[in-house]
Amino acid sequence: MKYTFHIVDVFSSTPFGGNQLAVLPSAEGISTEGMQKIAREFNFGETAFVLPKNDPNTYRVRIFSPLRAARSMGRPDRDRNYGKKMSRQTSVMFNTTDGTRR
């Protein structure tokens, strides 16, 4: 199976600097086990899986480390900024297993 993904450099204004984050912007249909395998394959600190929206301003995101699913976002500012770029909006809410973040 083929999935679209982006590798984002966070905590850096320099390309190929900072920490890498893998983002799969269309993760609908990927099982929890599949997400874990993909995160293990990237082997970054975090891999984000963007699921279908519940409403136009809310992204549902599951975050995985190579070893386990994360209960919440480790870097909410980074994730929020990525969401703004994805949606071209000034305000984005993320719904995670640990609650909704603005």
N, C-alpha and C positions, 0 to 999 in steps of 0.2 A: 504494500500500500504506500502511496505517496502523500506527504503532508507538506503544506507550505509552512516555512518557519523563518524567523528573523533572529539574527544574533545581534544583540544590543550591547554596546559598551556603556556601562553605568559608572558614575562617580568619576567621569573623565570628560574633558572637552577635546581630547586627542583621539583620533581613530586608532583602534587596536590598543587602547589603554584602558585602565580601570578594570572593573569586573565584568565578565561576560554573563549575559542572561539570554537564554533561548526563549522565544515566544512563538507559540503556535496560535495564530489569530483565528483559526477555524477548527476548533477541536471537537466539534459535534460528532458523536458516534465513536469516539475513542474511549475504550473502557478504562476504568481505574488501573487495572493491570497493564494495559497498553501505555497509559500515561507514565506509569512507573518505569516501564522498560525504556521508553523514549528518554526520560530524564536520566536514567542510568547510562544510556548511550551517549548523551551530550556530556555528562559528567561535570556540569557546571554547578555552582552553589545552588542555583534555582532554575527551574524551567517552568514557564507560565503557559497554561492552556486556557484560551479564551473560548467560552461557551456562548451559545445564543443568548441574546439579551432578553430580559423579562419586560423591559420598557426601553424607549429610545435613549435614556440617560444612564442606564445601569449595565455594566459589563459583569458577567459572572466569570470568575477566574479561579482556576485550581492551580496551586503552586506545589511543585514537587522538588525535593532534593534528590540526589542519586539514591538515597536510602529509604525515603519515606515521604508521604504527603505532608505538607505544612498546614497547620491549622489556620494561620493567618499570613499576611504578606510580611516578609522580613524587611522590606524597604518600601513603605507605602508611598513616599514622595516620588520615587523613581517609577513605580507602577502607575501612579496617577498621571505623571507627565507622559508616559508612554500611551496611556489611554486617551489623553487629550490629543496627542498627535494622530492616533488612530481615528478619532471621531471628529476632529477639527472643531471641538467645542471647548469652552472655557471651564466647564465644570463636568466632572465625571465621577460617578459612584461605582465602586467595585463591591460585589457581593461575594464574600468568601465563606468558608465553613465557620469562620470565627466572627462573622457579622459583616455589616455593611460599612465600608470606609469611603469617605469623601476625599 
